[in-house]
Amino acid sequence: MSVAPDRPLVPDWLAVPDDANALAAAVWPASAARDAHGVLQIAGASVTHLREEFGTPLYVLDEDAVHSRARQVREAFETAAARHGTQARVYYASKAFLSTEVVRWVTGEGLAVDVATAGELAVALAAGADPARIALHGNNKSVAELTQAVEIGIGSVVLDSEIELERLAAIAERRGVVQSVLVRVNSGVHAETHDFLATAHEDQKFGFALTDAAAFVARIRDLPSLNFLGLHCHIGSQIFGTSGFQESAGRLVELHAELSAGGEIPVLNLGGGFGIAYTSVDTPTPIEQLADGIVDAVARECDVRGIPLPTLAFEPGRTIIGRAGITLYETGTVKPVQVSDDLTRLYVSVDGGMSDNARPSLYGAQYSARIASRTSAAPAALARVVGRHCESGDIVVDAEYLPGDITPGDLLAVPATGAYCYSLASNYNFVPRPPVVAVRGGAARVIVRGETIDDLLVRDAGINTEESK
């Protein structure tokens, strides 16, 4: 994190706000607003009423926001592809957030689903997702997972190693079916840093180097139980702009053209990783601009090489559900800490923390926060929102300006938590995971039940057993 030289220990992007109650439009759900009493509402549901009914911490999802964003993303890529005479498939990246209701929302908007484990697959199937519209990812798929995928007629398996290829081919052959597959390749493009590396071999666990892919595809084509659909690539996460995707597309299309000499390749999957705003200074690229830029780049590369444009596939997750979610906390303690001769920081402790949002601890991710149960005319004060866990790194919001009169009992809302917060949640310090509620038209309903301490204890085999007596 960079710091401003005239404001030590304060991020250089963080400005003192004119109004510490204001909601940055790009960060919060579009339905977020304050009522006449200053109480935050999401999709017409008051956060104070949500606390009374469900407690805190609480994950809140704007259901209509997920629907509309899924539809917008699908239409953006389909429209961009149609301009070039091809089609686009959009898969929801279930690792961002997964529940049966969310699967029903996104599939109802025409999206397919990608999964990476037997657990994610089970949720998708329980929601009624069509197996033919599910893709299975992962670098270490078990024999059991591959077997289930073949047996249910999964749409595609993304192959990640030679061992996996041989396992899957044998399973499909024993069952007398032909399984469609894609091959994950590393294009050498790292979009997080815009470091367009041209290395032949990348030091990571996923996929094949571009130079190794042709031999791998040839092996697939030799096996009658496998059907090669195309290449798959994922260049990173939380990406703004199209330059990384365009650079990667050029390298992938070059390989695609080489492989096309050996037979038809109907699909090119360019993955996901499209970014969202977590703070007021984040400027994510509009999805229509992303779609046009990426598809135009692939079309140019195909035209230069004189090959037909394949069906293009994409795997957005965060961009569909991230902004639709907020997390509600209750403030427990507020402690001013003198961090330099001229700077005091308020440490605002809440009733959650790294167990419900691990991203700041894992990646140094930045978030925003606002008092949600009221507004305040108090001057803005530099604050750090921290959790209740026994870790000094248990930080929810590293740096934010909040009204200086924030006090125990205030509701605090952290926006843009729809993606990866529940997915990465844990029971660290034996804290139960919070519930997830969907709000729509002023009404709220639980879509994932929260845990209780009794739920955690029931798994302890040493409790209430003959051996423990």
C-alpha positions in Angstrom: 0.0 0.0 0.0 1.5 3.4 -1.0 1.2 6.3 1.4 1.0 10.0 0.9 4.2 11.8 2.0 2.2 14.6 3.7 -0.2 12.1 5.4 1.9 9.3 6.9 0.1 6.0 7.4 -2.8 7.2 5.2 -3.2 5.6 1.7 -2.5 8.2 -1.0 -5.8 7.4 -2.7 -7.9 8.0 0.4 -9.2 11.6 0.6 -11.0 13.2 3.5 -14.7 13.1 2.3 -16.9 16.1 2.2 -19.6 13.9 3.6 -18.6 10.8 5.6 -22.2 9.5 5.2 -22.2 9.6 1.4 -22.5 6.3 -0.5 -20.1 6.0 -3.5 -22.4 5.1 -6.4 -20.0 2.6 -8.1 -19.3 0.7 -4.9 -22.8 0.1 -3.4 -25.7 -1.7 -4.9 -27.8 0.7 -7.0 -30.7 0.2 -4.6 -28.7 1.5 -1.6 -30.1 4.6 -0.1 -30.8 6.3 3.2 -34.3 6.8 4.5 -35.5 10.0 6.2 -33.8 8.9 9.5 -30.5 8.2 7.8 -30.9 4.5 8.0 -29.4 2.5 5.1 -31.8 0.6 2.9 -30.9 -2.1 0.4 -33.6 -3.0 -2.1 -36.1 -1.2 0.2 -35.1 -3.3 3.3 -33.9 -1.3 6.3 -30.7 -2.5 7.8 -31.9 -1.9 11.3 -34.8 -4.3 10.6 -32.4 -6.8 9.1 -30.4 -6.7 12.3 -33.5 -7.2 14.4 -34.6 -10.2 12.4 -31.3 -11.9 11.5 -28.6 -10.5 13.8 -25.1 -9.5 12.8 -22.7 -10.2 11.2 -25.0 -10.6 8.2 -24.4 -11.0 4.5 -27.0 -9.2 2.4 -27.6 -9.7 -1.3 -29.7 -7.5 -3.6 -31.5 -10.2 -5.6 -32.6 -8.0 -8.4 -29.0 -6.6 -8.7 -27.7 -10.1 -9.4 -30.4 -10.8 -12.0 -29.9 -7.5 -13.8 -26.1 -7.8 -13.8 -26.1 -11.4 -15.0 -28.4 -10.4 -17.8 -26.3 -7.3 -18.7 -23.1 -9.3 -18.8 -24.6 -12.0 -21.0 -26.1 -9.5 -23.4 -22.9 -7.6 -23.6 -20.9 -10.6 -24.8 -23.6 -12.0 -27.0 -24.0 -8.6 -28.7 -20.3 -8.2 -29.2 -20.0 -11.7 -30.6 -23.0 -11.3 -32.9 -21.4 -8.3 -34.5 -18.7 -10.7 -35.8 -21.0 -13.5 -36.8 -20.3 -15.8 -33.9 -21.8 -16.7 -30.5 -20.8 -16.2 -26.9 -21.3 -18.5 -23.9 -21.2 -17.0 -20.4 -20.6 -19.2 -17.4 -21.1 -18.0 -13.9 -17.9 -18.6 -11.9 -19.4 -20.3 -8.9 -16.3 -19.9 -6.7 -17.3 -16.2 -6.3 -20.4 -17.1 -4.3 -22.5 -20.3 -4.5 -25.9 -21.3 -3.3 -28.8 -23.0 -4.9 -30.8 -19.8 -5.1 -27.9 -17.9 -6.8 -27.5 -20.8 -9.3 -31.3 -20.5 -10.1 -30.9 -16.7 -10.5 -28.0 -16.9 -13.0 -29.3 -19.9 -15.0 -32.6 -18.2 -15.2 -30.8 -15.3 -16.9 -29.3 -17.7 -19.5 -25.9 -18.3 -17.9 -24.2 -21.7 -17.7 -22.2 -22.6 -14.5 -18.6 -23.5 -13.9 -17.6 -25.6 -10.9 -14.3 -26.9 -9.5 -15.2 -29.5 -6.9 -17.7 -32.2 -6.1 -19.3 -29.8 -3.6 -19.8 -27.0 -6.0 -21.1 -29.5 -8.5 -23.6 -30.9 -5.9 -24.9 -27.4 -5.3 -25.4 -26.7 -9.0 -27.2 -30.0 -9.5 -29.4 -29.5 -6.4 -30.4 -26.1 -7.9 -31.6 -27.9 -11.1 -28.8 -26.7 -13.4 -28.6 -28.6 -16.6 -25.4 -30.8 -16.5 -24.8 -30.1 -20.2 -24.4 -26.4 -19.2 -21.8 -27.1 -16.5 -18.1 -27.0 -16.9 -15.7 -28.7 -14.5 -12.4 -27.0 -13.6 -9.6 -27.7 -11.2 -6.0 -28.8 -11.2 -6.5 -31.9 -9.1 -9.9 -33.4 -9.9 -10.3 -36.7 -8.2 -11.2 -40.0 -10.0 -14.5 -39.8 -8.2 -15.2 -36.3 -9.5 -14.3 -37.1 -13.0 -16.4 -40.3 -12.9 -19.4 -38.3 -11.7 -18.9 -35.7 -14.3 -19.0 -38.3 -17.1 -21.9 -40.1 -15.6 -24.1 -37.0 -15.4 -23.2 -35.9 -18.9 -21.4 -32.8 -17.9 -20.9 -30.3 -20.7 -17.2 -30.0 -20.6 -14.1 -30.8 -18.5 -11.2 -28.4 -18.5 -8.1 -30.6 -18.6 -5.1 -29.5 -16.5 -2.6 -32.4 -16.7 -1.5 -35.5 -18.6 -2.6 -37.7 -15.7 -6.0 -36.2 -15.7 -6.3 -36.7 -19.4 -5.5 -40.4 -19.1 -7.9 -40.9 -16.2 -10.8 -39.1 -17.9 -10.3 -41.0 -21.2 -10.3 -44.3 -19.4 -13.5 -43.4 -17.4 -15.3 -42.3 -20.5 -14.2 -45.4 -22.5 -15.5 -47.7 -19.8 -18.9 -46.0 -19.9 -19.0 -46.0 -23.7 -19.3 -42.2 -24.0 -17.4 -39.4 -25.6 -16.5 -36.6 -23.1 -16.0 -33.1 -24.4 -12.9 -31.3 -23.0 -11.0 -28.1 -23.2 -7.3 -27.6 -22.4 -6.1 -24.9 -20.0 -3.1 -23.1 -21.3 -0.9 -20.3 -19.8 -0.6 -17.4 -22.3 2.2 -15.8 -20.3 0.0 -12.7 -19.6 -0.4 -11.6 -16.1 -3.1 -8.9 -16.1 -2.9 -8.0 -12.5 0.4 -6.2 -13.1 0.2 -5.8 -16.9 3.4 -7.8 -17.0 3.1 -9.4 -20.4 5.6 -12.2 -19.9 6.7 -14.2 -22.9 8.1 -17.1 -21.0 7.6 -20.6 -22.4 6.9 -22.2 -19.0 5.1 -20.5 -16.1 5.8 -21.4 -12.5 2.2 -22.0 -11.4 -0.1 -25.0 -10.7 -2.6 -24.4 -13.5 -2.5 -25.4 -17.1 0.1 -26.0 -19.8 2.6 -23.7 -21.4 1.8 -22.6 -24.9 4.8 -24.6 -26.3 3.5 -27.8 -24.7 -0.1 -27.6 -25.6 0.1 -28.9 -29.2 1.4 -32.3 -28.1 -1.2 -32.5 -25.4 -4.0 -31.8 -27.9 -2.6 -34.4 -30.3 -2.9 -37.0 -27.5 -6.5 -36.0 -26.9 -7.3 -36.3 -30.6 -5.8 -39.8 -30.6 -8.3 -41.0 -27.9 -11.8 -41.9 -29.2 -13.4 -41.3 -25.8 -12.5 -37.6 -25.8 -13.7 -34.7 -27.9 -11.4 -31.7 -28.1 -13.6 -28.5 -27.9 -10.9 -25.9 -27.6 -8.5 -23.9 -25.4 -9.1 -22.3 -22.1 -7.1 -19.5 -20.4 -7.5 -17.3 -17.3 -5.1 -14.4 -16.9 -6.0 -13.1 -13.5 -8.6 -11.5 -11.3 -9.9 -8.0 -10.5 -8.8 -6.7 -13.9 -9.5 -3.2 -15.2 -9.2 -2.5 -18.9 -8.8 -4.8 -21.9 -5.1 -4.7 -22.7 -4.3 -7.8 -20.9 -7.1 -9.8 -22.5 -6.2 -8.5 -25.9 -2.5 -9.5 -25.5 -3.5 -12.9 -24.3 -6.1 -13.3 -27.1 -3.3 -12.8 -29.7 -1.2 -15.6 -28.3 -4.2 -17.9 -27.9 -5.4 -17.4 -31.4 -2.0 -18.1 -32.8 -2.1 -21.5 -31.0 -5.7 -22.0 -32.0 -4.8 -21.5 -35.6 -2.0 -24.0 -35.4 -4.2 -26.6 -33.9 -7.0 -25.9 -36.4 -4.9 -27.6 -39.1 -5.6 -30.9 -37.3 -9.4 -30.5 -37.1 -12.3 -28.2 -36.1 -12.0 -26.3 -32.8 -15.4 -24.9 -32.0 -14.7 -23.0 -28.7 -12.2 -20.5 -27.3 -12.7 -19.8 -23.6 -11.0 -16.6 -22.3 -12.0 -17.0 -18.7 -13.0 -14.1 -16.4 -11.4 -11.8 -13.8 -13.3 -8.6 -14.6 -12.9 -6.1 -11.8 -15.4 -4.2 -9.6 -15.1 -1.1 -7.5 -14.2 -1.6 -3.8 -13.4 2.0 -3.0 -14.5 5.4 -4.4 -11.4 5.7 -6.5 -11.7 2.3 -8.3 -12.8 2.7 -11.9 -13.8 -0.7 -13.4 -14.2 -0.9 -17.1 -17.9 -1.0 -18.3 -18.8 -4.5 -19.2 -19.9 -3.5 -22.7 -16.5 -1.9 -23.3 -14.8 -5.0 -22.0 -16.9 -7.3 -24.2 -16.3 -5.2 -27.4 -12.6 -4.9 -26.8 -12.0 -8.5 -26.1 -14.2 -9.9 -28.9 -12.9 -7.3 -31.4 -9.3 -8.4 -30.6 -10.0 -12.1 -31.1 -11.8 -11.3 -34.4 -8.8 -9.3 -35.6 -6.4 -12.1 -34.7 -8.6 -14.7 -36.5 -9.0 -12.5 -39.6 -5.2 -12.0 -39.8 -4.7 -15.8 -39.8 -7.6 -16.5 -42.1 -9.4 -18.8 -39.7 -13.1 -18.7 -38.7 -14.0 -17.0 -35.4 -15.0 -19.7 -32.9 -17.7 -19.6 -30.3 -16.2 -17.5 -27.4 -16.8 -18.4 -23.8 -16.3 -16.3 -20.7 -16.5 -17.0 -16.9 -17.4 -13.9 -14.9 -18.2 -14.2 -11.2 -17.2 -11.3 -9.1 -18.5 -8.8 -11.6 -22.0 -10.4 -11.4 -22.4 -10.7 -7.7 -19.7 -8.6 -6.0 -21.4 -5.2 -6.0 -24.8 -6.8 -5.1 -23.6 -7.8 -1.7 -22.9 -5.9 1.6 -22.0 -7.1 5.0 -23.5 -5.7 8.2 -21.6 -5.6 11.5 -22.3 -4.1 14.9 -19.7 -1.9 16.4 -18.4 -3.3 19.7 -15.6 -1.0 20.8 -14.0 2.2 19.5 -10.4 3.0 20.5 -8.3 6.0 19.5 -4.7 5.1 18.9 -1.9 7.7 18.4 0.0 6.4 15.5 2.3 9.4 15.0 2.8 12.9 16.6 0.1 14.4 14.5 -2.1 11.4 13.6 -4.7 9.5 15.6 -6.5 6.5 14.1 -9.8 5.2 15.5 -9.7 1.4 15.8 -13.4 0.4 15.3 -13.9 -3.2 16.3 -16.9 -5.2 14.9 -18.5 -8.5 15.7 -17.1 -10.2 12.6 -13.7 -10.1 10.9 -11.4 -12.3 9.0 -13.7 -15.3 9.5 -16.3 -13.7 7.3 -14.0 -11.6 5.0 -10.5 -13.1 4.6 -9.5 -11.1 1.6 -7.9 -8.1 3.4 -5.7 -10.6 5.4 -5.0 -12.8 2.4 -4.4 -10.2 -0.3 -4.3 -6.8 1.4 -7.6 -6.1 -0.3 -9.1 -2.7 0.3 -12.7 -2.1 1.3 -15.0 0.8 2.2 -17.4 1.3 5.1 -20.2 3.5 6.3 -22.2 3.9 9.4 -25.5 2.3 8.4 -27.9 2.9 11.3 -27.8 6.7 11.2 -26.1 9.7 9.7 -23.8 12.1 11.6 -22.6 15.6 11.3 -19.4 14.9 13.2 -16.1 15.6 11.5 -14.6 12.7 9.6 -12.0 10.7 11.4 -9.4 8.3 10.1 -10.5 4.8 11.1 -9.5 1.2 10.7 -12.3 -1.4 11.0 -11.0 -4.5 12.7 -12.5 -7.9 13.7 -12.8 -9.8 16.9 -10.2 -12.5 16.1 -6.9 -13.1 17.9 -4.8 -11.8 15.0 -3.2 -8.4 14.6 -3.9 -8.8 10.9 -7.6 -9.2 11.5 -8.5 -6.1 9.4 -11.9 -5.6 7.6 -11.3 -2.1 6.3 -7.7 -0.9 6.4 -8.3 2.8 6.1 -11.5 4.8 5.9 -12.9 8.1 7.0 -15.9 7.6 9.3 -17.8 10.1 11.4 -15.7 10.8 14.5 -18.7 10.0 16.9 -19.0 6.4 15.8 -19.9 4.5 18.9 -20.6 1.0 20.3 -24.0 -0.3 18.9 -23.7 1.5 15.6 -24.4 -0.6 12.6 -21.5 -0.6 10.1 -21.9 -1.7 6.5 -19.1 -2.8 4.2 -20.1 -2.8 0.5 -18.9 -5.0 -2.4 -18.8 -8.2 -0.4 -20.9 -10.4 -2.6 -17.9 -12.2 -4.0 -15.4 -14.4 -2.2 -16.4 -13.3 1.3 -18.8 -16.1 2.1 -16.9 -18.4 -0.1 -13.7 -17.9 1.9 -15.5 -17.8 5.3 -14.1 -19.9 8.1 -14.8 -20.9 11.8 -11.5 -19.4 13.0 -11.7 -18.9 16.8 -14.8 -21.1 16.7 -16.9 -18.3 15.3 -20.1 -19.5 13.4 -20.4 -18.3 9.8 -23.1 -15.7 9.3 -26.3 -16.2 7.3 -26.9 -14.9 3.9 -30.2 -13.1 3.2 -31.6 -12.0 -0.2 -33.5 -8.7 -0.2 -36.1 -7.7 -2.8 -38.9 -5.2 -2.8 -38.4 -4.4 0.9 -38.6 -8.1 1.9 -35.8 -10.3 3.1 -35.4 -14.1 3.2 -32.6 -16.4 4.2 -30.9 -18.2 1.3 -28.0 -19.7 3.4 -28.7 -20.4 7.0 -26.2 -19.1 9.5 -24.3 -21.4 11.9 -24.7 -21.6 15.6 -22.2 -22.7 18.2 -24.2 -25.9 18.6 -23.7 -26.5 14.9 -19.9 -26.4 15.5 -20.0 -28.5 18.6 -22.0 -31.3 16.9 -19.0 -32.1 14.7 -16.8 -32.6 17.7 -16.6 -36.4 18.1 -15.4 -36.0 21.7 -18.7 -34.5 22.9 -21.5 -36.7 24.4 -19.9 -39.9 23.5 -19.1 -43.0 25.6 -15.4 -42.4 25.1 -15.6 -38.9 26.6 -17.4 -40.1 29.8 
